[in-house]
Amino acid sequence: MATNLAIDDRLLSKALRVGGFGTKRATVNEALREFIQRRQRVDLVKLFGTIDYDTKYNYKKDRRAR
């Protein structure tokens, strides 16, 4: 999908340098991947404390039973 974007040239140049990428396309693609991963981690952190677990569960005992 071809898309024209107005991207800040200074930011893109700095990202190219810092990331060590050879092309603008590779730089933008990696930035998008990192953005998605970071947002997914934030969503995952929101689940902490919302899931009940059995404090008496013994994972070592269950592992030996297999």
PyMOL Python script that loads the backbone (N, CA, C, O; Angstrom):
from pymol import cmd

cmd.read_pdbstr("""\
ATOM      1  N   MET A   1       0.851  -1.170   0.000  1.00  0.00           N
ATOM      2  CA  MET A   1       0.000   0.000   0.000  1.00  0.00           C
ATOM      3  C   MET A   1       0.896   1.233   0.000  1.00  0.00           C
ATOM      4  O   MET A   1       1.615   1.482   0.967  1.00  0.00           O
ATOM      5  N   ALA A   2       0.853   1.975  -1.047  1.00  0.00           N
ATOM      6  CA  ALA A   2       1.651   3.192  -1.146  1.00  0.00           C
ATOM      7  C   ALA A   2       0.975   4.308  -0.355  1.00  0.00           C
ATOM      8  O   ALA A   2      -0.229   4.534  -0.475  1.00  0.00           O
ATOM      9  N   THR A   3       1.775   4.999   0.456  1.00  0.00           N
ATOM     10  CA  THR A   3       1.245   6.068   1.294  1.00  0.00           C
ATOM     11  C   THR A   3       2.235   7.220   1.311  1.00  0.00           C
ATOM     12  O   THR A   3       3.441   7.004   1.435  1.00  0.00           O
ATOM     13  N   ASN A   4       1.746   8.413   1.190  1.00  0.00           N
ATOM     14  CA  ASN A   4       2.584   9.599   1.306  1.00  0.00           C
ATOM     15  C   ASN A   4       2.384  10.184   2.693  1.00  0.00           C
ATOM     16  O   ASN A   4       1.259  10.474   3.099  1.00  0.00           O
ATOM     17  N   LEU A   5       3.486  10.356   3.419  1.00  0.00           N
ATOM     18  CA  LEU A   5       3.417  10.898   4.770  1.00  0.00           C
ATOM     19  C   LEU A   5       4.316  12.120   4.883  1.00  0.00           C
ATOM     20  O   LEU A   5       5.380  12.182   4.267  1.00  0.00           O
ATOM     21  N   ALA A   6       3.882  13.076   5.664  1.00  0.00           N
ATOM     22  CA  ALA A   6       4.712  14.244   5.965  1.00  0.00           C
ATOM     23  C   ALA A   6       5.424  13.958   7.282  1.00  0.00           C
ATOM     24  O   ALA A   6       4.877  14.186   8.360  1.00  0.00           O
ATOM     25  N   ILE A   7       6.652  13.455   7.179  1.00  0.00           N
ATOM     26  CA  ILE A   7       7.428  13.067   8.365  1.00  0.00           C
ATOM     27  C   ILE A   7       8.520  14.109   8.591  1.00  0.00           C
ATOM     28  O   ILE A   7       9.164  14.567   7.647  1.00  0.00           O
ATOM     29  N   ASP A   8       8.715  14.472   9.841  1.00  0.00           N
ATOM     30  CA  ASP A   8       9.759  15.426  10.217  1.00  0.00           C
ATOM     31  C   ASP A   8      11.117  14.873   9.774  1.00  0.00           C
ATOM     32  O   ASP A   8      11.550  13.821  10.246  1.00  0.00           O
ATOM     33  N   ASP A   9      11.779  15.584   8.871  1.00  0.00           N
ATOM     34  CA  ASP A   9      13.057  15.122   8.313  1.00  0.00           C
ATOM     35  C   ASP A   9      14.138  14.966   9.380  1.00  0.00           C
ATOM     36  O   ASP A   9      14.950  14.044   9.311  1.00  0.00           O
ATOM     37  N   ARG A  10      14.150  15.862  10.364  1.00  0.00           N
ATOM     38  CA  ARG A  10      15.167  15.761  11.419  1.00  0.00           C
ATOM     39  C   ARG A  10      14.961  14.501  12.265  1.00  0.00           C
ATOM     40  O   ARG A  10      15.922  13.817  12.616  1.00  0.00           O
ATOM     41  N   LEU A  11      13.706  14.204  12.587  1.00  0.00           N
ATOM     42  CA  LEU A  11      13.418  12.999  13.362  1.00  0.00           C
ATOM     43  C   LEU A  11      13.791  11.745  12.580  1.00  0.00           C
ATOM     44  O   LEU A  11      14.379  10.814  13.130  1.00  0.00           O
ATOM     45  N   LEU A  12      13.451  11.728  11.310  1.00  0.00           N
ATOM     46  CA  LEU A  12      13.753  10.572  10.485  1.00  0.00           C
ATOM     47  C   LEU A  12      15.260  10.387  10.327  1.00  0.00           C
ATOM     48  O   LEU A  12      15.754   9.262  10.389  1.00  0.00           O
ATOM     49  N   SER A  13      15.984  11.468  10.125  1.00  0.00           N
ATOM     50  CA  SER A  13      17.449  11.383  10.003  1.00  0.00           C
ATOM     51  C   SER A  13      18.071  10.861  11.288  1.00  0.00           C
ATOM     52  O   SER A  13      18.974  10.026  11.248  1.00  0.00           O
ATOM     53  N   LYS A  14      17.595  11.345  12.419  1.00  0.00           N
ATOM     54  CA  LYS A  14      18.122  10.898  13.707  1.00  0.00           C
ATOM     55  C   LYS A  14      17.799   9.417  13.929  1.00  0.00           C
ATOM     56  O   LYS A  14      18.641   8.663  14.417  1.00  0.00           O
ATOM     57  N   ALA A  15      16.578   9.003  13.571  1.00  0.00           N
ATOM     58  CA  ALA A  15      16.190   7.597  13.710  1.00  0.00           C
ATOM     59  C   ALA A  15      17.046   6.704  12.811  1.00  0.00           C
ATOM     60  O   ALA A  15      17.426   5.605  13.216  1.00  0.00           O
ATOM     61  N   LEU A  16      17.348   7.154  11.619  1.00  0.00           N
ATOM     62  CA  LEU A  16      18.228   6.407  10.706  1.00  0.00           C
ATOM     63  C   LEU A  16      19.604   6.208  11.340  1.00  0.00           C
ATOM     64  O   LEU A  16      20.166   5.113  11.318  1.00  0.00           O
ATOM     65  N   ARG A  17      20.134   7.301  11.908  1.00  0.00           N
ATOM     66  CA  ARG A  17      21.457   7.250  12.530  1.00  0.00           C
ATOM     67  C   ARG A  17      21.465   6.353  13.759  1.00  0.00           C
ATOM     68  O   ARG A  17      22.321   5.478  13.892  1.00  0.00           O
ATOM     69  N   VAL A  18      20.513   6.573  14.654  1.00  0.00           N
ATOM     70  CA  VAL A  18      20.457   5.830  15.914  1.00  0.00           C
ATOM     71  C   VAL A  18      20.166   4.356  15.675  1.00  0.00           C
ATOM     72  O   VAL A  18      20.763   3.485  16.307  1.00  0.00           O
ATOM     73  N   GLY A  19      19.253   4.087  14.765  1.00  0.00           N
ATOM     74  CA  GLY A  19      18.855   2.704  14.501  1.00  0.00           C
ATOM     75  C   GLY A  19      19.816   1.946  13.609  1.00  0.00           C
ATOM     76  O   GLY A  19      19.814   0.715  13.590  1.00  0.00           O
ATOM     77  N   GLY A  20      20.634   2.674  12.873  1.00  0.00           N
ATOM     78  CA  GLY A  20      21.587   2.027  11.980  1.00  0.00           C
ATOM     79  C   GLY A  20      20.927   1.392  10.766  1.00  0.00           C
ATOM     80  O   GLY A  20      21.470   0.452  10.187  1.00  0.00           O
ATOM     81  N   PHE A  21      19.780   1.889  10.383  1.00  0.00           N
ATOM     82  CA  PHE A  21      19.071   1.345   9.228  1.00  0.00           C
ATOM     83  C   PHE A  21      19.590   1.976   7.948  1.00  0.00           C
ATOM     84  O   PHE A  21      20.090   3.101   7.951  1.00  0.00           O
ATOM     85  N   GLY A  22      19.466   1.244   6.866  1.00  0.00           N
ATOM     86  CA  GLY A  22      19.972   1.729   5.584  1.00  0.00           C
ATOM     87  C   GLY A  22      18.961   2.535   4.801  1.00  0.00           C
ATOM     88  O   GLY A  22      19.331   3.312   3.921  1.00  0.00           O
ATOM     89  N   THR A  23      17.687   2.358   5.112  1.00  0.00           N
ATOM     90  CA  THR A  23      16.657   3.060   4.346  1.00  0.00           C
ATOM     91  C   THR A  23      15.631   3.694   5.271  1.00  0.00           C
ATOM     92  O   THR A  23      15.474   3.302   6.427  1.00  0.00           O
ATOM     93  N   LYS A  24      14.944   4.676   4.732  1.00  0.00           N
ATOM     94  CA  LYS A  24      13.868   5.314   5.482  1.00  0.00           C
ATOM     95  C   LYS A  24      12.746   4.317   5.729  1.00  0.00           C
ATOM     96  O   LYS A  24      12.133   4.304   6.797  1.00  0.00           O
ATOM     97  N   ARG A  25      12.486   3.488   4.733  1.00  0.00           N
ATOM     98  CA  ARG A  25      11.415   2.503   4.845  1.00  0.00           C
ATOM     99  C   ARG A  25      11.676   1.533   6.005  1.00  0.00           C
ATOM    100  O   ARG A  25      10.777   1.257   6.800  1.00  0.00           O
ATOM    101  N   ALA A  26      12.899   1.024   6.097  1.00  0.00           N
ATOM    102  CA  ALA A  26      13.248   0.099   7.178  1.00  0.00           C
ATOM    103  C   ALA A  26      13.130   0.791   8.536  1.00  0.00           C
ATOM    104  O   ALA A  26      12.690   0.188   9.515  1.00  0.00           O
ATOM    105  N   THR A  27      13.525   2.044   8.581  1.00  0.00           N
ATOM    106  CA  THR A  27      13.447   2.809   9.823  1.00  0.00           C
ATOM    107  C   THR A  27      12.003   2.989  10.273  1.00  0.00           C
ATOM    108  O   THR A  27      11.684   2.769  11.441  1.00  0.00           O
ATOM    109  N   VAL A  28      11.140   3.383   9.363  1.00  0.00           N
ATOM    110  CA  VAL A  28       9.730   3.605   9.702  1.00  0.00           C
ATOM    111  C   VAL A  28       9.057   2.289  10.078  1.00  0.00           C
ATOM    112  O   VAL A  28       8.277   2.244  11.029  1.00  0.00           O
ATOM    113  N   ASN A  29       9.349   1.218   9.343  1.00  0.00           N
ATOM    114  CA  ASN A  29       8.757  -0.084   9.663  1.00  0.00           C
ATOM    115  C   ASN A  29       9.160  -0.550  11.053  1.00  0.00           C
ATOM    116  O   ASN A  29       8.322  -1.047  11.805  1.00  0.00           O
ATOM    117  N   GLU A  30      10.428  -0.397  11.401  1.00  0.00           N
ATOM    118  CA  GLU A  30      10.892  -0.806  12.730  1.00  0.00           C
ATOM    119  C   GLU A  30      10.268   0.071  13.813  1.00  0.00           C
ATOM    120  O   GLU A  30       9.905  -0.422  14.881  1.00  0.00           O
ATOM    121  N   ALA A  31      10.146   1.353  13.542  1.00  0.00           N
ATOM    122  CA  ALA A  31       9.515   2.261  14.513  1.00  0.00           C
ATOM    123  C   ALA A  31       8.066   1.855  14.761  1.00  0.00           C
ATOM    124  O   ALA A  31       7.596   1.893  15.898  1.00  0.00           O
ATOM    125  N   LEU A  32       7.363   1.470  13.712  1.00  0.00           N
ATOM    126  CA  LEU A  32       5.979   1.022  13.872  1.00  0.00           C
ATOM    127  C   LEU A  32       5.906  -0.272  14.671  1.00  0.00           C
ATOM    128  O   LEU A  32       5.028  -0.428  15.520  1.00  0.00           O
ATOM    129  N   ARG A  33       6.825  -1.206  14.405  1.00  0.00           N
ATOM    130  CA  ARG A  33       6.855  -2.463  15.170  1.00  0.00           C
ATOM    131  C   ARG A  33       7.096  -2.190  16.656  1.00  0.00           C
ATOM    132  O   ARG A  33       6.417  -2.754  17.514  1.00  0.00           O
ATOM    133  N   GLU A  34       8.056  -1.332  16.951  1.00  0.00           N
ATOM    134  CA  GLU A  34       8.360  -1.008  18.347  1.00  0.00           C
ATOM    135  C   GLU A  34       7.179  -0.306  19.018  1.00  0.00           C
ATOM    136  O   GLU A  34       6.888  -0.566  20.186  1.00  0.00           O
ATOM    137  N   PHE A  35       6.506   0.573  18.296  1.00  0.00           N
ATOM    138  CA  PHE A  35       5.339   1.271  18.821  1.00  0.00           C
ATOM    139  C   PHE A  35       4.244   0.273  19.196  1.00  0.00           C
ATOM    140  O   PHE A  35       3.654   0.361  20.273  1.00  0.00           O
ATOM    141  N   ILE A  36       3.983  -0.664  18.308  1.00  0.00           N
ATOM    142  CA  ILE A  36       2.947  -1.675  18.552  1.00  0.00           C
ATOM    143  C   ILE A  36       3.316  -2.537  19.752  1.00  0.00           C
ATOM    144  O   ILE A  36       2.471  -2.791  20.610  1.00  0.00           O
ATOM    145  N   GLN A  37       4.569  -2.993  19.825  1.00  0.00           N
ATOM    146  CA  GLN A  37       5.007  -3.828  20.951  1.00  0.00           C
ATOM    147  C   GLN A  37       4.863  -3.087  22.274  1.00  0.00           C
ATOM    148  O   GLN A  37       4.405  -3.657  23.264  1.00  0.00           O
ATOM    149  N   ARG A  38       5.251  -1.829  22.286  1.00  0.00           N
ATOM    150  CA  ARG A  38       5.170  -1.045  23.525  1.00  0.00           C
ATOM    151  C   ARG A  38       3.723  -0.874  23.966  1.00  0.00           C
ATOM    152  O   ARG A  38       3.421  -1.002  25.152  1.00  0.00           O
ATOM    153  N   ARG A  39       2.837  -0.592  23.042  1.00  0.00           N
ATOM    154  CA  ARG A  39       1.422  -0.424  23.387  1.00  0.00           C
ATOM    155  C   ARG A  39       0.820  -1.738  23.872  1.00  0.00           C
ATOM    156  O   ARG A  39      -0.003  -1.737  24.788  1.00  0.00           O
ATOM    157  N   GLN A  40       1.219  -2.866  23.267  1.00  0.00           N
ATOM    158  CA  GLN A  40       0.701  -4.159  23.702  1.00  0.00           C
ATOM    159  C   GLN A  40       1.197  -4.496  25.101  1.00  0.00           C
ATOM    160  O   GLN A  40       0.459  -5.085  25.891  1.00  0.00           O
ATOM    161  N   ARG A  41       2.430  -4.132  25.418  1.00  0.00           N
ATOM    162  CA  ARG A  41       2.950  -4.364  26.773  1.00  0.00           C
ATOM    163  C   ARG A  41       2.177  -3.546  27.792  1.00  0.00           C
ATOM    164  O   ARG A  41       1.881  -4.037  28.882  1.00  0.00           O
ATOM    165  N   VAL A  42       1.849  -2.316  27.458  1.00  0.00           N
ATOM    166  CA  VAL A  42       1.082  -1.460  28.366  1.00  0.00           C
ATOM    167  C   VAL A  42      -0.282  -2.097  28.629  1.00  0.00           C
ATOM    168  O   VAL A  42      -0.754  -2.116  29.766  1.00  0.00           O
ATOM    169  N   ASP A  43      -0.909  -2.616  27.580  1.00  0.00           N
ATOM    170  CA  ASP A  43      -2.205  -3.284  27.752  1.00  0.00           C
ATOM    171  C   ASP A  43      -2.064  -4.517  28.631  1.00  0.00           C
ATOM    172  O   ASP A  43      -2.948  -4.804  29.439  1.00  0.00           O
ATOM    173  N   LEU A  44      -0.970  -5.244  28.486  1.00  0.00           N
ATOM    174  CA  LEU A  44      -0.734  -6.443  29.285  1.00  0.00           C
ATOM    175  C   LEU A  44      -0.531  -6.090  30.758  1.00  0.00           C
ATOM    176  O   LEU A  44      -1.021  -6.791  31.644  1.00  0.00           O
ATOM    177  N   VAL A  45       0.184  -5.015  31.011  1.00  0.00           N
ATOM    178  CA  VAL A  45       0.441  -4.588  32.391  1.00  0.00           C
ATOM    179  C   VAL A  45      -0.870  -4.231  33.095  1.00  0.00           C
ATOM    180  O   VAL A  45      -0.990  -4.405  34.307  1.00  0.00           O
ATOM    181  N   LYS A  46      -1.834  -3.741  32.349  1.00  0.00           N
ATOM    182  CA  LYS A  46      -3.122  -3.396  32.944  1.00  0.00           C
ATOM    183  C   LYS A  46      -3.838  -4.623  33.515  1.00  0.00           C
ATOM    184  O   LYS A  46      -4.718  -4.486  34.365  1.00  0.00           O
ATOM    185  N   LEU A  47      -3.466  -5.815  33.052  1.00  0.00           N
ATOM    186  CA  LEU A  47      -4.097  -7.041  33.542  1.00  0.00           C
ATOM    187  C   LEU A  47      -3.567  -7.471  34.910  1.00  0.00           C
ATOM    188  O   LEU A  47      -4.216  -8.259  35.599  1.00  0.00           O
ATOM    189  N   PHE A  48      -2.397  -6.966  35.314  1.00  0.00           N
ATOM    190  CA  PHE A  48      -1.838  -7.364  36.595  1.00  0.00           C
ATOM    191  C   PHE A  48      -2.813  -7.039  37.720  1.00  0.00           C
ATOM    192  O   PHE A  48      -3.339  -5.930  37.815  1.00  0.00           O
ATOM    193  N   GLY A  49      -3.038  -8.034  38.565  1.00  0.00           N
ATOM    194  CA  GLY A  49      -3.942  -7.864  39.686  1.00  0.00           C
ATOM    195  C   GLY A  49      -5.393  -8.159  39.349  1.00  0.00           C
ATOM    196  O   GLY A  49      -6.249  -8.106  40.232  1.00  0.00           O
ATOM    197  N   THR A  50      -5.687  -8.465  38.102  1.00  0.00           N
ATOM    198  CA  THR A  50      -7.065  -8.731  37.714  1.00  0.00           C
ATOM    199  C   THR A  50      -7.337 -10.216  37.527  1.00  0.00           C
ATOM    200  O   THR A  50      -8.488 -10.624  37.376  1.00  0.00           O
ATOM    201  N   ILE A  51      -6.289 -11.022  37.535  1.00  0.00           N
ATOM    202  CA  ILE A  51      -6.433 -12.461  37.313  1.00  0.00           C
ATOM    203  C   ILE A  51      -6.237 -13.184  38.640  1.00  0.00           C
ATOM    204  O   ILE A  51      -5.216 -13.007  39.304  1.00  0.00           O
ATOM    205  N   ASP A  52      -7.212 -13.994  39.020  1.00  0.00           N
ATOM    206  CA  ASP A  52      -7.108 -14.764  40.257  1.00  0.00           C
ATOM    207  C   ASP A  52      -6.306 -16.031  39.999  1.00  0.00           C
ATOM    208  O   ASP A  52      -6.411 -16.637  38.933  1.00  0.00           O
ATOM    209  N   TYR A  53      -5.517 -16.420  40.968  1.00  0.00           N
ATOM    210  CA  TYR A  53      -4.763 -17.659  40.858  1.00  0.00           C
ATOM    211  C   TYR A  53      -4.796 -18.375  42.207  1.00  0.00           C
ATOM    212  O   TYR A  53      -5.032 -17.766  43.250  1.00  0.00           O
ATOM    213  N   ASP A  54      -4.555 -19.668  42.154  1.00  0.00           N
ATOM    214  CA  ASP A  54      -4.593 -20.508  43.341  1.00  0.00           C
ATOM    215  C   ASP A  54      -3.223 -20.468  44.018  1.00  0.00           C
ATOM    216  O   ASP A  54      -2.243 -20.952  43.452  1.00  0.00           O
ATOM    217  N   THR A  55      -3.142 -19.902  45.211  1.00  0.00           N
ATOM    218  CA  THR A  55      -1.863 -19.789  45.911  1.00  0.00           C
ATOM    219  C   THR A  55      -1.343 -21.150  46.364  1.00  0.00           C
ATOM    220  O   THR A  55      -0.158 -21.282  46.670  1.00  0.00           O
ATOM    221  N   LYS A  56      -2.206 -22.161  46.413  1.00  0.00           N
ATOM    222  CA  LYS A  56      -1.799 -23.505  46.832  1.00  0.00           C
ATOM    223  C   LYS A  56      -1.317 -24.359  45.660  1.00  0.00           C
ATOM    224  O   LYS A  56      -0.866 -25.485  45.870  1.00  0.00           O
ATOM    225  N   TYR A  57      -1.402 -23.849  44.439  1.00  0.00           N
ATOM    226  CA  TYR A  57      -0.994 -24.598  43.260  1.00  0.00           C
ATOM    227  C   TYR A  57       0.504 -24.866  43.305  1.00  0.00           C
ATOM    228  O   TYR A  57       1.299 -23.959  43.547  1.00  0.00           O
ATOM    229  N   ASN A  58       0.882 -26.121  43.069  1.00  0.00           N
ATOM    230  CA  ASN A  58       2.290 -26.521  43.100  1.00  0.00           C
ATOM    231  C   ASN A  58       2.700 -26.948  41.694  1.00  0.00           C
ATOM    232  O   ASN A  58       2.452 -28.079  41.276  1.00  0.00           O
ATOM    233  N   TYR A  59       3.332 -26.023  40.973  1.00  0.00           N
ATOM    234  CA  TYR A  59       3.689 -26.317  39.592  1.00  0.00           C
ATOM    235  C   TYR A  59       4.735 -27.427  39.491  1.00  0.00           C
ATOM    236  O   TYR A  59       4.771 -28.158  38.502  1.00  0.00           O
ATOM    237  N   LYS A  60       5.583 -27.553  40.508  1.00  0.00           N
ATOM    238  CA  LYS A  60       6.602 -28.613  40.467  1.00  0.00           C
ATOM    239  C   LYS A  60       5.958 -29.992  40.566  1.00  0.00           C
ATOM    240  O   LYS A  60       6.360 -30.930  39.878  1.00  0.00           O
ATOM    241  N   LYS A  61       4.968 -30.097  41.420  1.00  0.00           N
ATOM    242  CA  LYS A  61       4.252 -31.379  41.571  1.00  0.00           C
ATOM    243  C   LYS A  61       3.527 -31.727  40.269  1.00  0.00           C
ATOM    244  O   LYS A  61       3.537 -32.882  39.843  1.00  0.00           O
ATOM    245  N   ASP A  62       2.903 -30.739  39.644  1.00  0.00           N
ATOM    246  CA  ASP A  62       2.189 -30.974  38.400  1.00  0.00           C
ATOM    247  C   ASP A  62       3.154 -31.366  37.273  1.00  0.00           C
ATOM    248  O   ASP A  62       2.804 -32.178  36.417  1.00  0.00           O
ATOM    249  N   ARG A  63       4.339 -30.808  37.269  1.00  0.00           N
ATOM    250  CA  ARG A  63       5.327 -31.127  36.250  1.00  0.00           C
ATOM    251  C   ARG A  63       5.790 -32.570  36.360  1.00  0.00           C
ATOM    252  O   ARG A  63       5.994 -33.229  35.341  1.00  0.00           O
ATOM    253  N   ARG A  64       5.959 -33.078  37.585  1.00  0.00           N
ATOM    254  CA  ARG A  64       6.396 -34.462  37.796  1.00  0.00           C
ATOM    255  C   ARG A  64       5.325 -35.466  37.380  1.00  0.00           C
ATOM    256  O   ARG A  64       5.647 -36.598  37.019  1.00  0.00           O
ATOM    257  N   ALA A  65       4.072 -35.068  37.427  1.00  0.00           N
ATOM    258  CA  ALA A  65       2.972 -35.978  37.112  1.00  0.00           C
ATOM    259  C   ALA A  65       2.917 -36.308  35.623  1.00  0.00           C
ATOM    260  O   ALA A  65       2.251 -37.270  35.242  1.00  0.00           O
ATOM    261  N   ARG A  66       3.573 -35.568  34.801  1.00  0.00           N
ATOM    262  CA  ARG A  66       3.502 -35.796  33.353  1.00  0.00           C
ATOM    263  C   ARG A  66       4.384 -36.896  32.917  1.00  0.00           C
ATOM    264  O   ARG A  66       4.437 -37.210  31.728  1.00  0.00           O
TER     265      ARG A  66
END
""", "prot")
cmd.dss("prot")
cmd.show_as("cartoon", "prot")
cmd.util.cbc("prot")
cmd.orient("prot")
